[in-house]
Amino acid sequence: PAVCNSNPTPCNDPADKLFTVHGLWPSNKNGPDPEKCKTTALNSQKIGNMTAQL
């Protein structure tokens, strides 16, 4: 895998130290943020058994 900037610059490969997770939500650089998202609260008990897999 490679990481590329949004500028027209060469990609960096491997990018172990450059890769970060932006977030766990959809985002759009050039458009509106997501709409009509559910407001359900996080239930950590439902995802607790997945922690080791993350």
C-alpha positions in Angstrom: 0.0 0.0 0.0 1.0 3.6 -0.5 0.0 6.9 0.9 -0.4 9.9 -1.3 -1.0 13.5 -0.4 -3.9 15.4 -2.1 -1.2 17.5 -3.8 0.3 16.3 -7.0 3.3 14.8 -5.2 4.9 11.4 -5.4 3.5 8.6 -3.2 5.5 7.3 -0.2 5.8 3.6 0.0 6.1 2.1 2.5 4.3 4.6 4.7 4.4 2.9 8.1 5.1 6.2 9.9 2.8 8.3 7.8 -0.4 6.3 8.0 -3.0 7.4 10.5 -6.7 6.7 10.9 -8.6 9.9 10.3 -11.7 8.7 12.1 -14.4 6.1 12.2 -16.9 8.3 10.4 -17.4 9.2 6.7 -15.9 12.5 5.6 -15.8 14.4 2.4 -13.0 16.9 1.8 -14.9 18.9 -0.9 -18.5 18.4 0.1 -20.9 18.5 3.0 -20.5 16.4 6.1 -22.7 13.3 6.5 -26.4 14.1 7.2 -29.2 12.2 8.9 -26.8 10.1 11.1 -28.4 8.1 13.9 -27.7 9.4 17.4 -27.5 5.9 19.0 -25.1 6.0 21.9 -22.1 3.7 21.9 -22.6 0.5 23.8 -19.1 -0.8 24.7 -20.5 -4.1 25.7 -21.5 -4.8 22.1 -18.0 -4.2 20.8 -15.9 -5.3 23.8 -15.1 -8.7 22.3 -13.7 -7.1 19.2 -11.0 -5.0 21.0 -8.3 -7.7 20.5 -9.0 -7.7 16.7 -8.5 -3.9 16.3 
